[in-house]
Amino acid sequence: MLEGVGHISPGRCKAAKSGANPVLSRNCDAPRGRARSTACAERTPALGGRAIRAAPAAGPLLRRTRRFFISEHSLESRPRPSQSPSKNAATPAPTFALSWSGGKDSALALWRLRREQLEPEALITTVTESYDRISMHGVRRELLARQAQAVGLSLVEILIPPTCVNDVYEARMAQAFATSPLSGVDAVAFGDLFLEDVRGYREQRLAAAGKRGLFPLWGQDTSALAREFLNAGFEATLVCVDPLALDGSFAGRRYDEQLLAELPAGVDPCGENGEFHTFVHTGPIFETPIACATGEVVKRDGFVFCDLIPTEVSDAHLLAAS
């Protein structure tokens, strides 16, 4: 059983900070109704990334009844590169899935892996059921599906309720990894950068399930990574900002050289400490850009959010112009 490999708490509670015991983390109540939405969330440091302060996401909620706890979208995949293991031809390449938030770190991780001729079996994203939002960034589920289609990979969505205790989360995670395509993977790749306790927890839980973690971006200078991201042709928008670390006016802004130059001292250029979170809509991993436009910017429960609205491909210029 693969337990605790990415608990995301969609409520208003303090996140597991560096050094905290992530096993003790529990979900708090999720925000309800149109004026309050799913979280830009706390999480135990496992499948999702860094520990951050919890917050709800912007935008209207679409409540729907879901029959399945785990939703896999099988998509037409482009030809997969040969998974040569690199230097040691005697060592087979691992089969693995990629933890996917829709943001720049997971996008850059996929780009790096593909440059090494390593291709994931699937993307894994935790979604808060009934809200139709990525449990971390609060991005609409439709945009997540468009990303998966544009990278040519299957998407495994692990649905959790708005109020989710660890037992429920762990059962759903275990179910996901007992089902194809995740049942056949040897490892899970993450876009983690430098939080040691996050990586240690992931590796511990994966090892208990006979799997291992892959960390293609680990330990690298975040200023260099930010510029590598931009130089590769990626484009992203800030969808969630913690105003205790960064002015709320950054929400909805393009992640570019100008933004990096304006970040205050102490704010990580990759937002690795939870200062901000992004959605990637253009880049070399995508067959086509993800057409979307910036919508309402709101301050809610101490966080500032920019809702991204899916648009038609012909309207993709709206985001660039916003």
MARLUMLUM-635315 format. One record per atom (N, C-alpha, C): x, y, z; residue in one letter. Coordinates in steps of 0.001 Angstrom, whole numbers, padded with zeros to 6 digits, always signed. Example, Ala and Ser with C-alpha at 12.3 -4.5 7.8 and 13.67 -1.06 7.14 Angstrom:
BEGIN
+013190-005690+007800A +012300-004500+007800A +013200-003300+007800A +012850-002250+007080S +013670-001060+007140S +012900+000030+007870S 
//
This chain:
BEGIN
+000840-001186+000000M +000000+000000+000000M +000877+001239+000000M +000527+002177-000884L +001283+003424-000952L +000501+004467-000191L +000897+004742+001046E +000163+005656+001889E +000920+006967+002043E +000166+008056+002090G +000745+009342+002432G +001730+009887+001431G +001577+009535+000141V +002521+010043-000849V +001965+011303-001483V +001482+012223-000689G +001080+013489-001269G -000170+014076-000717G -000341+014110+000578H -001560+014606+001182H -001708+016087+000957H -002830+016485+000409I -003101+017896+000171I -004317+018278+000992I -004173+019249+001861S -005257+019660+002725S -005932+020898+002176S -007173+020798+001704P -007819+021948+001083P -008521+022841+002083P -007949+023100+003219G -008627+023919+004210G -007781+025056+004688G -008282+025763+005671R -007585+026924+006193R -006874+026534+007472R -005744+025888+007354C -004975+025494+008508C -003509+025660+008184C -002659+025644+009184K -001242+025859+008948K -000619+024639+008315K +000242+024872+007365A +000888+023777+006658A +001974+023171+007518A +002358+021941+007138A +003500+021324+007787A +004742+022097+007408A +005346+022782+008354K +006535+023568+008076K +007759+022673+008039K +008857+023223+007597S +010089+022469+007551S +010409+021936+008929S +010605+020630+008997G +010931+020004+010253G +009723+019442+010973G +008495+019823+010553A +007308+019281+011189A +007090+017843+010760A +006370+017103+011571N +006062+015716+011221N +004889+015694+010275N +005080+015410+008999P +003984+015484+008038P +002943+014418+008261P +003280+013338+008948V +002312+012282+009188V +001193+012778+010085V +001459+013799+010895L +000470+014303+011833L -000453+015326+011216L -000171+015737+009983S -000990+016762+009342S -002384+016241+009071S -003389+017084+009251R -004771+016728+008982R -005425+017846+008179R -006466+017465+007448N -007217+018481+006716N -008082+019286+007653N -008276+020536+007311C -009274+021369+007958C -010458+021484+007019C -011527+022104+007499D -012693+022282+006641D -012340+023141+005442D -012853+022747+004293A -012634+023541+003086A -013619+024687+003038A -013261+025779+002387P -014211+026881+002207P -015426+026422+001426P -016543+026987+001708R -017798+026581+001075R -018363+027717+000230R -019173+027339-000777G -019941+028332-001508G -019150+029080-002555G -019842+029938-003312R -019211+030628-004423R -018145+031600-003955R -018393+032239-002817A -017461+033260-002369A -016219+032663-001729A -016221+031352-001533R -015057+030705-000957R -014851+029398-001700R -013629+029088-002016S -013397+027939-002879S -012293+027062-002348S -011912+026074-003174T -010924+025111-002723T -009562+025728-002497T -008681+024986-001911A -007488+025589-001332A -006317+025739-002275A -005554+026775-002035C -004177+026839-002491C -003415+026322-001291C -003271+025025-001189A -003481+024294+000040A -002261+023957+000835A -002531+023620+002083E -001528+022940+002899E -001361+021524+002378E -000235+020945+002548R -000097+019539+002259R +001034+018923+003039R +000862+017672+003388T +002015+016965+003882T +002964+016822+002720T +004261+016934+002932P +005201+016957+001820P +005383+015587+001200P +004533+015289+000241A +004662+014020-000439A +004407+014217-001909A +003279+013758-002443L +003075+013818-003894L +003068+015241-004409L +002618+016192-003729G +002553+017561-004202G +003701+018467-004027G +004671+018629-003324G +005752+019584-003390G +006060+020159-002064G +006168+021430-002025R +006642+022089-000815R +005497+022320+000156R +005843+022449+001427A +004843+022780+002427A +004609+024278+002403A +003351+024691+002425I +003035+026113+002365I +001906+026433+003322I +001623+027715+003482R +000482+028151+004255R -000783+027902+003455R -001819+027385+004107A -003027+027004+003389A -003842+028218+002993A -004580+028076+001874A -005453+029160+001436A -006437+028640+000424A -007603+029283+000277P -008590+028880-000720P -008281+029484-002069P -008833+028912-003119A -008575+029414-004469A -009662+030373-004917A -009319+031180-005923A -010268+032152-006444A -011225+031515-007429A -012298+032242-007714G -013164+031862-008802G -014375+031084-008349G -015388+030957-009215P -016605+030245-008872P -016346+028761-008745P -017202+028096-007972L -017074+026650-007771L -018114+025937-008601L -017731+024837-009197L -018650+024014-009951L -018849+022719-009180L -019948+022611-008449R -020191+021416-007648R -020791+020333-008541R -020193+019177-008541R -020668+018070-009353R -020577+016791-008545R -021469+015853-008823T -021415+014556-008158T -020466+013663-008925T -019501+013093-008215R -018523+012218-008833R -018783+010787-008407R -018802+009889-009352R -019014+008483-009036R -017723+007757-008719R -016632+008313-009169F -015354+007634-009007F -014413+008488-008177F -013687+007834-007289F -012708+008526-006468F -011443+008823-007255F -011146+007983-008254I -009938+008161-009047I -010350+008273-010499I -009912+009289-011164S -010292+009551-012539S -009062+009563-013401S -008980+008651-014359E -007845+008652-015280E -008309+009045-016659E -007694+010062-017234H -007985+010486-018595H -006922+009884-019498H -007291+008886-020287S -006342+008301-021229S -006394+009118-022502S -005270+009637-022889L -005203+010552-024013L -004328+009979-025110L -004562+010436-026308E -003703+010061-027413E -002309+010609-027158E -001346+009733-027006S +000013+010173-026713S +000829+010227-027987S +001677+011217-028067R +002588+011269-029192R +003632+010168-029017R +004394+009836-030070P +005408+008778-029931P +006335+009067-028765P +006525+008069-027919R +007320+008243-026725R +008786+008006-027039R +009663+008848-026524P +011082+008631-026780P +011562+007356-026122P +012585+006747-026704S +013138+005550-026093S +013687+005910-024730S +013424+005040-023737Q +013803+005353-022377Q +015180+004791-022073Q +016168+005316-022776S +017528+004889-022512S +017964+005410-021164S +018638+004605-020373P +018949+004983-019013P +020088+005964-018894P +020661+006396-019960S +021785+007327-020001S +023089+006583-020099S +023910+006677-019057K +025285+006241-019207K +025461+004733-019099K +024690+004084-018275N +024883+002654-018051N +023855+001866-018840N +024262+001313-019972A +023330+000608-020844A +022808-000659-020204A +023486-001173-019187A +023041-002393-018529A +021920-002122-017542A +021695-000872-017184T +020664-000521-016221T +019426-000036-016958T +018307-000745-016836P +017104-000313-017548P +016570+000991-016974P +015974+001780-017830A +015369+003028-017363A +014170+002710-016486A +013936+003498-015445P +012782+003243-014573P +011483+003608-015270P +010436+002885-014949T +009101+003335-015320T +008605+004206-014177T +008065+005356-014508F +007722+006287-013446F +006539+007162-013844F +005913+007731-012830A +004884+008756-013012A +005450+010078-012525A +004849+011172-012944L +005316+012501-012572L +004250+013223-011764L +004615+013670-010565S +003729+014522-009775S +003563+015855-010493S +002322+016248-010743W +002048+017378-011633W +001094+018359-010957W +001552+019596-010755S +000713+020637-010167S +000177+021603-011214S +000719+021535-012416G +000381+022509-013454G +001281+023724-013443G +002194+023794-012461G +003066+024947-012324G +004434+024741-012939G +005292+025740-012758K +006565+025776-013468K +007530+024684-013040K +007552+024298-011755D +008522+023294-011324D +008233+021929-011937D +006959+021536-011967S +006635+020249-012576S +006838+020296-014086S +006559+021453-014706A +006790+021585-016152A +008271+021507-016480A +009091+022173-015685L +010537+022134-015918L +011084+020736-015644L +010530+020048-014659A +010955+018673-014384A +010672+017779-015584A +009485+017909-016185L +009164+017100-017359L +010100+017418-018505L +010418+018682-018718W +011331+019065-019789W +012700+018450-019573W +013195+018504-018344R +014493+017916-018033R +014488+016404-018268R +013452+015745-017812L +013364+014293-017968L +013343+013903-019446L +012597+014619-020238R +012528+014308-021665R +013868+014544-022359R +014615+015506-021901R +015945+015721-022480R +016877+014549-022171R +016558+013822-021095E +017312+012612-020756E +016671+011365-021372E +015715+011573-022273Q +015009+010478-022936Q +014240+009616-021933Q +013704+010254-020911L +012871+009575-019921L +011453+010139-020017L +010492+009258-020201E +009107+009671-020407E +008211+009072-019331E +007415+009891-018632P +006511+009349-017612P +005426+008470-018213P +004975+007532-017407E +003803+006746-017796E +002535+007587-017670E +002530+008526-016730A +001334+009338-016490A +001702+010527-015615A +000816+011516-015630L +000871+012614-014678L -000078+012293-013525L +000273+012732-012319I -000581+012525-011146I -000908+013890-010539I -002190+014162-010387T -002620+015427-009795T -003735+015160-008792T -003669+015810-007635T -004733+015712-006652T -005724+016842-006877T -006999+016472-006968V -008080+017410-007267V -009115+017327-006151V -009612+018470-005717T -010673+018474-004715T -012012+018231-005395T -012610+017074-005109E -013860+016719-005772E -014954+017696-005357E -015885+017921-006260S -017018+018843-006146S -016623+020293-006397S -015314+020612-006337Y -014882+021964-006643Y -014275+022071-008043Y -013825+020944-008583D -013206+020936-009909D -012017+021884-009992D -011169+021837-008985R -009966+022662-008937R -008776+021807-008504R -007611+022096-009061I -006394+021471-008565I -006256+021827-007091I -006038+020813-006256S -006093+021028-004817S -005019+021972-004324S -003973+022141-005075M -002898+023032-004649M -003103+024448-005153M -003138+024627-006443H -003108+025959-007019H -004479+026576-007231H -005534+025781-007113G -006863+026322-007339G -007180+026573-008793G -006449+025950-009698V -006672+026133-011137V -007798+025203-011599V -008599+025689-012511R -009738+024918-013004R -009298+023585-013609R -010106+022587-013379R -009803+021237-013845R -009711+021161-015366R -010506+021953-016044E -010463+021951-017511E -009073+022337-018018E -008437+023298-017355L -007104+023697-017779L -006088+022595-017496L -006259+021881-016407L -005402+020732-016119L -005515+019690-017224L -006736+019377-017641A -006940+018395-018713A -006300+018866-020018A -006380+020159-020288R -005759+020681-021514R -004236+020552-021448R -003663+020776-020280Q -002224+020583-020146Q -001834+019142-020457Q -002551+018187-019860A -002226+016781-020071A -002324+016407-021545A -003352+016898-022209Q -003501+016616-023630Q -002354+017225-024426Q -001949+018430-024057A -000903+019122-024801A +000471+018495-024608A +000713+017825-023482V +001994+017134-023295V +001924+015691-023779V +000731+015223-024169G +000598+013886-024724G +000706+012777-023711G +000266+013030-022472L +000366+012022-021421L -000988+011766-020783L -001163+010543-020267S -002351+010239-019479S -002307+011022-018179S -003472+011387-017701L -003601+012123-016454L -004378+011287-015457L -003777+011046-014307V -004467+010363-013217V -004828+011416-012181V -006115+011641-012021E -006599+012587-011026E -007020+011815-009785E -006454+012146-008656I -006839+011521-007396I -007742+012499-006676I -009021+012130-006573L -010020+013034-006034L -010115+012883-004522L -010085+014017-003829I -010258+014011-002380I -011407+014938-002022I -012122+014639-000946P -013239+015507-000553P -012733+016815+000032P -013600+017830+000076P -013191+019115+000646P -012699+018985+002084P -013332+018120+002859T -012849+017827+004205T -012336+016404+004187T -011024+016244+004227C -010419+014928+003986C -009407+014616+005071C -009682+013574+005847V -008719+013131+006852V -007693+012233+006182V -006589+012005+006855N -005503+011233+006264N -005919+009824+005870N -006797+009195+006681D -007205+007826+006349D -007887+007759+004991D -008732+008738+004711V -009416+008774+003416V -008419+009041+002307V -007548+010012+002542Y -006551+010326+001532Y -005674+009124+001211Y -005181+008461+002255E -004263+007347+002049E -004946+006190+001328E -006233+005981+001610A -006962+004918+000922A -007097+005221-000560A -007339+006461-000887R -007497+006816-002300R -006159+006795-003035R -005115+007208-002347M -003792+007129-002954M -003398+005675-003191M -003677+004809-002209A -003365+003391-002359A -004149+002776-003515A -005416+003178-003645Q -006229+002676-004749Q -005645+003090-006093Q -005166+004337-006170A -004589+004826-007420A -003369+004009-007813A -002507+003711-006839F -001277+002993-007148F -001484+001487-007291F -002685+001028-006990A -003007-000381-007225A -003667-000587-008580A -003866+000504-009310T -004587+000479-010579T -003674+000959-011700T -003811+000359-012880S -003046+000809-014041S -003395+002262-014353S -002428+003094-014732P -001041+002768-015050P -000072+002852-013872P -000533+003345-012726L +000399+003563-011623L +000876+002273-010979L +000100+001193-011130S +000500-000062-010501S +001801-000602-011077S +002147-000177-012289G +003343-000707-012917G +004574+000172-012824G +004478+001308-012136V +005634+002204-012108V +006605+001811-010998V +007881+002099-011251D +008932+001852-010263D +009192+003068-009384D +008809+004256-009875A +009209+005489-009199A +008195+006588-009476A +008309+007650-008692V +007537+008873-008908V +008530+010030-008953V +008405+010879-009972A +009287+012036-010117A +008601+013279-009568A +009415+014165-008978F +008920+015387-008361F +009757+016582-008814F +009137+017758-008760G +009851+018985-009093G +010424+019687-007878G +010695+018953-006807D +011244+019548-005588D +012619+020141-005851D +012934+021203-005093L +014184+021919-005319L +015167+021802-004164L +014710+022090-002917F +015711+022070-001846F +015188+021747-000452F +013908+021520-000259L +013398+021261+001085L +013685+019809+001483L +014646+019636+002378E +015137+018306+002737E +014067+017444+003390E +013250+018034+004283D +012262+017220+004974D +011173+016737+004023D +010868+017552+003010V +009893+017147+002001V +010413+015929+001237V +011640+016028+000769R +012209+014909+000019R +012326+013660+000891R +012782+013827+002120G +012941+012681+003000G +011637+011957+003248G +010565+012729+003437Y +009267+012104+003677Y +008790+011340+002448Y +008953+011943+001288R +008553+011261+000055R +009303+009934-000088R +010599+010001+000081E +011410+008797-000120E +011045+007714+000885E +010748+008117+002101Q +010364+007139+003119Q +009073+006429+002737Q +008063+007189+002335R +006774+006585+001992R +006859+005763+000712R +007614+006243-000257L +007768+005478-001492L +008514+004176-001243L +009570+004237-000433A +010343+003027-000139A +009472+001972+000531A +008547+002394+001374A +007657+001451+002043A +006762+000723+001049A +006561+001326-000110A +005745+000708-001157A +006598+000054-002236A +007923-000012-002011G +008799-000628-002993G +009074+000247-004194G +008919+001556-004031K +009169+002494-005121K +010199+003519-004666K +010647+004347-005594R +011629+005357-005242R +011261+006690-005874R +011916+007746-005414G +011658+009067-005945G +012725+009505-006923G +012330+010295-007903L +013242+010910-008857L +013130+012429-008684L +014269+013112-008652F +014282+014544-008373F +015196+015249-009375F +014708+015482-010589P +015578+016001-011651P +016055+017433-011440P +015423+018182-010541L +015813+019583-010321L +016513+019790-008987L +016734+018734-008257W +017160+018852-006862W +018498+019574-006694W +018529+020479-005717G +019771+021108-005289G +020321+022168-006217G +019593+022527-007243Q +020107+023500-008196Q +019717+024920-007796Q +020517+025870-008173D +020286+027266-007846D +018962+027730-008437D +018090+028271-007590T +016760+028614-008070T +016750+029830-008992T +017715+030727-008842S +017812+031845-009792S +018154+031330-011183S +019077+030368-011243A +019447+029778-012529A +018291+028982-013118A +017553+028266-012268L +016406+027497-012750L +015330+028417-013314L +015086+029540-012642A +014071+030478-013122A +014420+030972-014517A +015677+031293-014732R +016084+031794-016043R +016152+030675-017080R +016490+029483-016662E +016442+028342-017579E +015018+028124-018066E +014068+028240-017161F +012652+028100-017494F +012254+029109-018570F +012635+030354-018380L +012277+031398-019343L +013038+031242-020655L +014311+030931-020561N +015116+030783-021778N +014665+029609-022633N +014052+028605-022003A +013557+027446-022758A +012281+027765-023519A +011676+028923-023244G +010457+029321-023944G +009179+029072-023170G +009287+028745-021889F +008089+028574-021080F +007464+029922-020760F +006142+029914-020602E +005413+031088-020126E +004441+030625-019049E +004346+031404-017982A +003483+031048-016861A +002874+032307-016262A +001807+032109-015492T +001120+033196-014810T +001022+032875-013324T +001214+033872-012469L +001047+033674-011035L -000440+033574-010714L -000831+032457-010107V -002245+032227-009801V -002559+032365-008323V -001540+032301-007477C -001750+032414-006042C -000537+033102-005428C -000797+034101-004582V +000276+034850-003938V -000004+034931-002447V +001021+034708-001653D +000935+034909-000212D +001372+036346+000079D +000446+037233+000427P +000821+038644+000601P +001692+038905+001821P +001862+037914+002688L +002806+038067+003788L +004250+038011+003291L +004415+037430+002091A +005757+037324+001518A +005938+038170+000277A +004835+038459-000439L +004914+039139-001729L +003650+039948-001924L +003777+041162-002440D +002617+042024-002623D +001574+041352-003510D +000307+041516-003127G -000777+040866-003856G -000909+041304-005293G -000329+042437-005654S -000407+042905-007039S +000321+041968-008005S +001130+041055-007483F +001811+040096-008347F +000862+039013-008869F -000269+038819-008237A -001232+037813-008709A -001743+038194-010085A -001704+037254-010993G -002136+037487-012359G -001051+037978-013282G +000128+038240-012724R +001226+038714-013568R +001933+037563-014270R +002505+037888-015412R +003312+036916-016128R +004622+036678-015380R +005032+035428-015350Y +006315+035058-014744Y +007391+035300-015798Y +008095+036424-015672D +009078+036787-016689D +010254+037506-016046D +011162+037981-016864E +012359+038646-016361E +012018+039890-015542E +011019+040629-015976Q +010643+041832-015238Q +010144+041471-013846Q +009322+040429-013771L +008834+040002-012460L +009983+039552-011573L +010900+038770-012118L +012035+038306-011316L +012841+039482-010785L +013012+040519-011604A +013778+041686-011190A +013075+042463-010089A +011755+042346-010020E +010985+043110-009043E +010688+042331-007766E +011081+041062-007700L +010842+040295-006483L +011648+040883-005326L +011035+041057-004169P +011773+041589-003021P +012859+040628-002564P +013837+041168-001883A +014876+040325-001297A +014219+039336-000333A +014672+038104-000381G +014119+037079+000487G +013040+036237-000146G +012497+036677-001289V +011511+035873-002008V +012245+034974-002990V +012025+033677-002872D +012716+032748-003760D +012232+032940-005189D +013153+032984-006168P +012731+033213-007563P +011833+032131-008121P +011867+030953-007507C +010957+029882-007915C +009771+029736-006960C +009685+030605-005964G +008581+030515-005010G +008602+029238-004200G +009786+028681-003974E +009882+027366-003345E +009421+027366-001891E +009387+028512-001268N +008910+028602+000112N +007426+028950+000195N +006729+028846-000916G +005293+029096-000924G +004904+030535-001131G +005843+031379-001569E +005528+032788-001772E +004509+032994-002896E +004574+032150-003925F +003632+032247-005043F +003585+030904-005764F +002537+030748-006573H +002342+029529-007353H +001896+029908-008757H +002223+029078-009730T +002030+029442-011130T +001237+028395-011899T +000766+028806-013057F +000193+027895-014053F +000945+028119-015357F +001451+027036-015944V +002232+027116-017188V +001304+026880-018371V +001324+027786-019330H +000419+027670-020474H +001142+027565-021812H +002448+027805-021835T +003205+027739-023082T +004590+027185-022785T +005130+026413-023716G +006485+025922-023521G +006815+024738-024406G +008073+024310-024400P +008530+023264-025312P +007966+021882-025025P +007346+021678-023890I +006747+020372-023594I +005355+020244-024189I +004752+021348-024613F +003379+021350-025102F +003331+021298-026627F +002418+020483-027149E +002184+020481-028595E +001570+021810-029040E +000667+022340-028231T +000038+023630-028498T -000083+024380-027177T -000135+025717-027216P -000323+026483-025979P -001672+026171-025331P -001760+026394-024030I -003006+026238-023299I -003725+027580-023346I -004808+027648-024080A -005506+028923-024274A -006278+029290-023010A -005914+030418-022417C -006598+030879-021218C -006386+032373-021070C -007225+032986-020263A -007135+034419-020008A -007241+034666-018514A -006610+035733-018042T -006719+036080-016634T -008117+036603-016347T -008654+036158-015205G -009982+036587-014796G -009915+037413-013528G -010848+037178-012628E -010978+037963-011414E -009767+037758-010493E -009287+038845-009928V -008257+038793-008896V -008922+039159-007581V -008807+038262-006593V -009487+038479-005324V -008532+038212-004170V -008811+038857-003043K -008125+038536-001798K -009106+037787-000926K -008689+036622-000477R -009599+035774+000265R -008833+035003+001316R -009269+035139+002567D -008651+034409+003677D -007143+034613+003734D -006723+035836+003452G -005315+036172+003606G -004445+035889+002409G -005025+035415+001307F -004258+035135+000098F -004869+035872-001087F -004070+036093-002109V -004534+036779-003314V -004479+035799-004475V -005573+035707-005209F -005711+034733-006280F -006082+035398-007590F -005593+034821-008658C -006048+035205-009997C -006661+033978-010650C -007930+034069-010969D -008603+032973-011647D -008195+032972-013115D -007894+031794-013648L -007605+031656-015077L -008809+031023-015759L -009219+031610-016875I -010416+031186-017574I -010029+030522-018891I -010456+029271-019119P -010172+028631-020408P -010812+029411-021546P -010081+029537-022638T -010598+030205-023828T -010380+029306-025027T -010898+029722-026154E -010650+028997-027390E -009214+029253-027835E -008680+028350-028652V -007299+028501-029116V -007103+029831-029811V -008105+030263-030549S -007983+031523-031287S -007895+032723-030350S -008268+032501-029069D -008236+033588-028096D -007015+033514-027198D -006024+032680-027561A -004864+032502-026699A -004113+033804-026476A -004248+034739-027428H -003549+036008-027280H -004071+036821-026105H -005257+036469-025588L -005824+037235-024493L -004941+037199-023264L -004335+036038-022978L -003480+035936-021811L -002234+036788-021978L -001654+036742-023164A -000455+037525-023412A -000737+039031-023289A -001946+039405-023659A -002291+040816-023622A -002782+041289-022275A -003095+040338-021375S -003696+040715-020093S -002650+041192-019112S 
//
